[in-house]
């Protein structure tokens, strides 16, 4: 068998790509990619570009307690003033001045107003007695407020004695005295309305006419009907304002999450590129759709070996009716299909055990001249043949 290069013949339609795909294969790949972009486009078009999200703004409430009272220099205190942290000897103190400096802070601008009132509560064995230290709630405006009130020791002693008498034998020898602020505030943080309350107590124990500050470091609130965790002398509490806002919606695409708007742009751009590339692939086929040789090359390009004239030292030549039959035989015998152009006609052939099987499609009427497209294919064919000759 002899394979003779013949670059002067009409060029074969070298439609196989450098990656081994025919143009029909390439068109199928482009169609799959376009389908992916179409699905992305439909998904993004049916998704809202915005979503409702819940946002929290934290705020912090805190205060500092203090108390004091004038006393006789000859009292056990050894000074003329009782200060925060000292026990209160009810026999030496008439009025105990109690104060709380309160403040509400946040990372965003705060506008707040409300009311405040100091209240006292005496507890023992589930019995509670609540009395106001300040006669009525006092309005305030701003994030800072100072509460002050005077606790009459004689009134406290009277309540203690009345409880002890009324529940003689059923009450303990020690009672708990709580002083707490009823601070109710409303306002806005960063333009979002909120309401809050603050009632962390200052806790004393009362026994044997001595009012003693409980553990000044920290303890849980003992106010009946009030749930809070307080710290003696420096109580604090946290809160938050939750509001809804619109945010850009995203598409859950695996490891990337582009916005819905970006997804729409990507889908549109991808479809446009696929359409352009698809037209570029299909257009030469449409221009030569009456040329069976070009259609064969478009479909089976990677399976064809371009050669010159084919000759075989045998008279066993079998012509088949269609390229499909020849491809079927090539699959059966496990050989490639040879493609040559001899005297202006395309010839497709395989050789097995000295027998040449061939198919020659009818010559198309439009093959009389070599077009610019064919000249490019001729150049590609010569490169392929030169490579084969080198090997």
C-alpha positions as CSV (number, residue, x, y, z in Angstrom):
1,X,0.0,0.0,0.0
2,X,1.3,3.4,-0.9
3,X,0.2,6.8,0.5
4,X,1.2,9.6,-1.7
5,X,0.9,13.2,-0.5
6,X,-0.8,15.4,-3.1
7,X,-1.1,19.0,-1.9
8,X,-2.3,20.2,-5.3
9,X,-5.6,18.3,-5.0
10,X,-8.7,19.9,-3.7
11,X,-8.2,20.2,0.1
12,X,-10.0,18.0,2.5
13,X,-12.4,19.6,5.0
14,X,-10.1,19.4,8.0
15,X,-12.9,20.1,10.4
16,X,-11.3,18.3,13.4
17,X,-10.2,20.7,16.1
18,X,-6.7,20.6,17.8
19,X,-8.3,19.0,20.8
20,X,-9.6,16.1,18.8
21,X,-13.2,17.1,18.5
22,X,-15.2,17.4,15.3
23,X,-17.3,20.5,14.8
24,X,-20.4,18.6,15.7
25,X,-18.8,17.5,18.9
26,X,-17.8,21.1,19.6
27,X,-21.3,22.2,18.8
28,X,-22.6,19.7,21.4
29,X,-20.2,21.0,24.0
30,X,-21.3,24.6,23.3
31,X,-25.0,23.5,23.6
32,X,-24.3,21.9,27.0
33,X,-22.5,25.0,28.2
34,X,-25.3,27.2,26.9
35,X,-27.9,25.0,28.7
36,X,-26.0,25.6,31.9
37,X,-26.1,29.4,31.4
38,X,-29.8,29.1,30.5
39,X,-30.5,27.3,33.8
40,X,-28.5,29.9,35.7
41,X,-30.5,32.6,33.9
42,X,-33.8,31.1,34.7
43,X,-32.7,30.5,38.3
44,X,-31.6,34.1,38.7
45,X,-34.6,35.6,36.9
46,X,-37.0,33.8,39.2
47,X,-35.1,34.9,42.3
48,X,-35.5,38.2,44.0
49,X,-32.6,40.5,43.9
50,X,-33.1,41.4,47.6
51,X,-33.8,39.6,50.7
52,X,-35.1,40.5,54.2
53,X,-32.5,40.1,56.9
54,X,-32.8,40.6,60.7
55,X,-30.1,42.8,62.2
56,X,-29.3,43.3,65.9
57,X,-27.9,46.4,67.5
58,X,-26.6,45.7,71.0
59,X,-26.9,48.2,73.8
60,X,-25.5,48.2,77.3
61,X,-27.1,49.5,80.6
62,X,-25.0,50.0,83.7
63,X,-25.0,52.0,86.9
64,X,-23.1,52.7,90.0
65,X,-24.7,52.7,93.5
66,X,-23.6,54.7,96.4
67,X,-25.0,55.5,99.8
68,X,-24.1,57.8,102.7
69,X,-25.4,59.3,105.9
70,X,-24.3,61.9,108.5
71,X,-23.5,60.4,111.9
72,X,-22.3,61.7,115.2
73,X,-18.5,61.9,115.6
74,X,-18.9,60.1,118.8
75,X,-20.6,57.1,117.1
76,X,-18.9,53.8,116.6
77,X,-18.0,55.0,113.1
78,X,-15.4,57.4,114.6
79,X,-16.3,60.0,111.9
80,X,-19.0,62.3,111.0
81,X,-20.1,60.5,107.8
82,X,-21.1,56.9,106.9
83,X,-20.0,56.0,103.4
84,X,-20.7,53.2,100.8
85,X,-19.7,49.8,102.1
86,X,-20.2,50.6,105.9
87,X,-22.8,48.8,107.8
88,X,-25.8,50.9,108.9
89,X,-26.3,51.0,112.6
90,X,-30.0,51.8,112.8
91,X,-29.5,53.5,116.3
92,X,-27.0,56.0,114.8
93,X,-28.5,56.8,111.4
94,X,-31.7,58.7,110.8
95,X,-31.7,58.9,106.9
96,X,-29.7,56.9,104.5
97,X,-29.1,58.8,101.2
98,X,-29.0,56.3,98.3
99,X,-28.0,57.2,94.7
100,X,-27.6,55.5,91.4
101,X,-25.8,56.9,88.4
102,X,-27.3,55.2,85.3
103,X,-26.3,55.2,81.7
104,X,-27.4,53.5,78.4
105,X,-24.8,53.2,75.6
106,X,-24.7,51.7,72.1
107,X,-22.4,51.8,69.2
108,X,-25.0,53.7,67.2
109,X,-26.6,57.1,68.1
110,X,-29.1,56.8,70.9
111,X,-32.2,58.9,71.7
112,X,-34.0,57.8,74.9
113,X,-36.4,59.1,77.5
114,X,-38.3,57.5,80.3
115,X,-39.1,57.5,84.0
116,X,-37.1,56.5,87.1
117,X,-38.0,55.7,90.7
118,X,-36.1,54.2,93.6
119,X,-38.1,51.5,95.5
120,X,-37.4,49.5,98.7
121,X,-38.5,46.0,99.3
122,X,-38.3,44.0,102.6
123,X,-38.4,40.2,102.3
124,X,-38.4,37.3,104.7
125,X,-39.7,33.7,104.3
126,X,-41.7,34.5,101.2
127,X,-43.2,37.7,102.7
128,X,-42.5,40.9,100.8
129,X,-43.3,44.5,101.6
130,X,-42.6,47.1,98.9
131,X,-42.3,50.9,99.6
132,X,-41.2,53.8,97.3
133,X,-38.1,55.7,98.4
134,X,-39.1,58.3,95.8
135,X,-42.7,59.3,96.1
136,X,-43.5,59.0,92.3
137,X,-41.8,58.1,89.0
138,X,-39.6,61.0,87.8
139,X,-39.3,61.6,84.0
140,X,-35.9,61.9,82.4
141,X,-34.6,62.6,78.9
142,X,-31.2,61.4,77.7
143,X,-29.0,58.3,78.0
144,X,-27.8,59.4,81.5
145,X,-29.7,59.9,84.7
146,X,-28.9,60.1,88.4
147,X,-31.4,58.7,90.9
148,X,-31.3,59.9,94.5
149,X,-33.6,59.1,97.4
150,X,-33.6,59.1,101.2
151,X,-34.4,55.9,103.1
152,X,-35.9,56.7,106.5
153,X,-34.3,54.3,109.0
154,X,-37.2,54.8,111.4
155,X,-39.7,53.7,108.8
156,X,-37.6,50.6,107.9
157,X,-37.4,49.7,111.6
158,X,-41.2,50.1,112.0
159,X,-41.9,47.8,109.1
160,X,-39.3,45.3,110.5
161,X,-40.9,45.3,113.9
162,X,-44.5,45.0,112.6
163,X,-43.5,42.0,110.4
164,X,-41.7,40.4,113.3
165,X,-44.8,41.0,115.6
166,X,-47.4,39.9,113.0
167,X,-45.5,36.7,112.2
168,X,-44.0,36.0,115.6
169,X,-42.3,32.7,115.6
170,X,-42.6,32.2,111.8
171,X,-40.1,34.7,110.6
172,X,-36.3,34.3,110.7
173,X,-34.0,36.5,112.7
174,X,-32.6,38.1,109.5
175,X,-34.5,39.9,106.7
176,X,-33.4,41.0,103.3
177,X,-33.7,44.7,102.2
178,X,-33.5,45.5,98.5
179,X,-33.2,48.9,97.0
180,X,-33.8,48.9,93.3
181,X,-34.5,51.4,90.5
182,X,-37.6,51.2,88.4
183,X,-36.1,52.6,85.2
184,X,-38.4,52.3,82.2
185,X,-37.1,53.9,79.0
186,X,-38.2,54.2,75.4
187,X,-36.4,55.7,72.4
188,X,-34.5,54.9,69.2
189,X,-31.1,53.5,68.4
190,X,-29.9,54.4,64.9
191,X,-33.5,55.3,64.1
192,X,-34.9,52.0,65.3
193,X,-37.3,52.1,68.2
194,X,-36.8,50.1,71.4
195,X,-38.0,49.9,75.0
196,X,-36.1,48.7,78.0
197,X,-36.1,48.5,81.8
198,X,-33.4,48.4,84.4
199,X,-34.0,47.3,88.0
200,X,-30.8,45.7,89.3
201,X,-31.0,45.9,93.1
202,X,-28.7,46.9,95.9
203,X,-29.0,44.2,98.5
204,X,-28.8,44.5,102.3
205,X,-29.3,42.1,105.1
206,X,-31.1,43.4,108.3
207,X,-30.5,41.7,111.6
208,X,-30.2,42.9,115.2
209,X,-30.8,46.5,114.1
210,X,-27.9,46.4,111.7
211,X,-28.3,47.0,107.9
212,X,-25.4,45.3,106.3
213,X,-24.5,45.4,102.6
214,X,-24.6,41.9,101.2
215,X,-21.7,40.5,99.2
216,X,-20.6,43.6,97.2
217,X,-19.0,41.6,94.4
218,X,-22.0,39.9,92.8
219,X,-25.2,38.0,93.4
220,X,-28.5,37.2,91.8
221,X,-31.4,39.5,92.2
222,X,-33.7,38.6,95.0
223,X,-36.6,40.9,94.0
224,X,-39.8,39.0,94.0
225,X,-41.3,39.4,90.5
226,X,-38.1,40.6,89.0
227,X,-35.7,38.4,87.0
228,X,-32.3,39.8,86.5
229,X,-28.6,39.2,87.3
230,X,-27.1,42.1,89.1
231,X,-23.7,43.1,90.5
232,X,-23.6,44.9,93.7
233,X,-22.6,48.6,93.5
234,X,-22.0,48.3,89.7
235,X,-24.9,46.5,88.1
236,X,-25.2,46.1,84.4
237,X,-27.5,44.6,81.8
238,X,-27.4,44.1,78.0
239,X,-30.1,44.3,75.4
240,X,-30.6,44.5,71.7
241,X,-32.7,46.1,69.1
242,X,-33.8,43.9,66.2
243,X,-34.9,45.3,62.9
244,X,-35.5,44.1,59.4
245,X,-33.7,45.5,56.4
246,X,-33.2,44.7,52.7
247,X,-30.0,43.1,51.6
248,X,-28.7,41.8,48.2
249,X,-29.8,38.3,47.6
250,X,-27.2,35.7,46.6
251,X,-27.3,32.5,44.6
252,X,-26.0,29.3,46.3
253,X,-23.6,28.1,43.6
254,X,-21.4,25.7,45.5
255,X,-18.3,27.5,46.9
256,X,-19.3,30.9,45.3
257,X,-22.3,33.0,46.1
258,X,-22.7,35.8,43.5
259,X,-25.5,38.2,43.9
260,X,-28.7,37.5,41.9
261,X,-28.0,40.5,39.7
262,X,-24.5,39.3,39.0
263,X,-25.9,35.9,38.2
264,X,-28.2,37.4,35.6
265,X,-25.3,39.3,33.9
266,X,-23.2,36.2,33.8
267,X,-26.0,34.1,32.4
268,X,-26.7,36.6,29.7
269,X,-23.1,37.1,28.7
270,X,-22.5,33.4,28.6
271,X,-25.5,32.8,26.4
272,X,-24.4,35.5,24.0
273,X,-20.9,34.0,23.8
274,X,-22.3,30.5,23.2
275,X,-24.6,31.8,20.5
276,X,-21.7,33.5,18.7
277,X,-19.5,30.5,19.0
278,X,-22.3,28.2,17.8
279,X,-22.9,30.3,14.8
280,X,-19.2,30.3,14.0
281,X,-19.2,26.5,14.1
282,X,-22.5,26.0,12.2
283,X,-22.0,28.7,9.5
284,X,-19.4,26.8,7.4
285,X,-21.6,23.7,7.6
286,X,-24.7,25.6,6.3
287,X,-22.7,27.1,3.5
288,X,-21.7,23.6,2.4
289,X,-24.6,21.5,3.5
290,X,-25.0,20.1,0.0
291,X,-21.4,18.8,0.1
292,X,-21.5,15.3,1.7
293,X,-17.7,15.3,2.1
294,X,-17.8,18.3,4.3
295,X,-20.5,16.9,6.4
296,X,-18.5,13.6,6.8
297,X,-15.5,15.6,7.9
298,X,-17.6,17.6,10.3
299,X,-18.9,14.5,12.0
300,X,-16.0,12.1,11.8
301,X,-13.0,14.5,11.5
302,X,-10.9,13.2,14.4
303,X,-11.3,9.6,13.1
304,X,-10.0,10.5,9.6
305,X,-6.3,10.3,8.6
306,X,-5.6,12.8,5.7
307,X,-3.3,11.2,3.0
308,X,-2.5,11.6,-0.6
309,X,-3.4,9.1,-3.3
310,X,-4.2,5.6,-1.9
311,X,-2.9,2.6,-3.9
312,X,-2.9,-1.1,-2.9
313,X,-1.2,-4.1,-4.6
314,X,-4.4,-6.1,-4.7
315,X,-7.5,-6.3,-6.9
316,X,-9.7,-6.7,-3.8
317,X,-11.5,-3.4,-3.7
318,X,-14.9,-3.2,-2.1
319,X,-17.1,-0.1,-2.5
320,X,-19.7,0.4,0.2
321,X,-23.0,2.4,-0.1
322,X,-22.4,4.9,2.7
323,X,-19.9,6.4,5.1
324,X,-21.9,4.9,7.9
325,X,-21.1,1.4,6.6
326,X,-17.4,2.2,6.3
327,X,-17.3,3.6,9.8
328,X,-19.0,0.5,11.0
329,X,-16.3,-1.7,9.3
330,X,-13.6,0.5,10.8
331,X,-15.0,-0.1,14.2
332,X,-15.2,-3.8,13.6
333,X,-11.6,-4.1,12.4
334,X,-10.2,-1.5,14.8
335,X,-8.6,0.7,12.1
336,X,-8.6,4.4,11.2
337,X,-10.3,5.7,8.1
338,X,-8.0,7.1,5.3
339,X,-9.2,10.2,3.5
340,X,-7.7,11.3,0.2
341,X,-8.7,13.7,-2.5
342,X,-7.9,12.2,-5.9
343,X,-8.8,14.1,-9.2
344,X,-11.2,16.4,-7.3
345,X,-13.1,13.5,-5.6
346,X,-13.0,12.6,-2.0
347,X,-12.2,9.0,-1.1
348,X,-12.6,7.3,2.2
349,X,-11.1,3.9,2.7
350,X,-9.9,1.3,5.2
351,X,-7.6,-1.6,4.5
352,X,-7.8,-4.9,6.3
353,X,-6.0,-8.1,5.3
354,X,-5.2,-6.8,1.8
355,X,-8.8,-5.8,1.1
356,X,-9.6,-2.1,0.5
357,X,-13.0,-1.0,1.5
358,X,-13.9,2.4,0.2
359,X,-16.7,5.0,-0.1
360,X,-16.7,7.9,-2.6
361,X,-19.5,10.4,-2.1
362,X,-20.9,12.2,-5.2
363,X,-19.0,15.2,-6.3
364,X,-20.8,18.4,-5.3
365,X,-21.4,21.0,-7.9
366,X,-19.9,23.8,-5.8
367,X,-16.4,22.3,-5.8
368,X,-15.3,23.9,-9.0
369,X,-13.1,26.5,-7.3
370,X,-11.1,26.7,-4.1
371,X,-12.6,29.2,-1.8
372,X,-10.8,31.2,0.8
373,X,-12.1,28.8,3.5
374,X,-10.8,25.8,1.5
375,X,-7.4,27.5,1.1
376,X,-7.1,27.7,4.9
377,X,-8.1,24.0,5.2
378,X,-5.5,23.2,2.6
379,X,-2.8,24.9,4.7
380,X,-4.0,22.9,7.7
381,X,-3.9,19.7,5.7
382,X,-0.3,20.3,4.5
383,X,0.8,20.9,8.1
384,X,-0.7,17.5,9.1
385,X,0.9,15.7,6.2
386,X,4.3,17.3,6.8
387,X,4.0,16.1,10.4
388,X,3.3,12.6,9.3
389,X,6.2,12.6,6.9
390,X,8.5,13.8,9.6
391,X,7.6,10.9,11.8
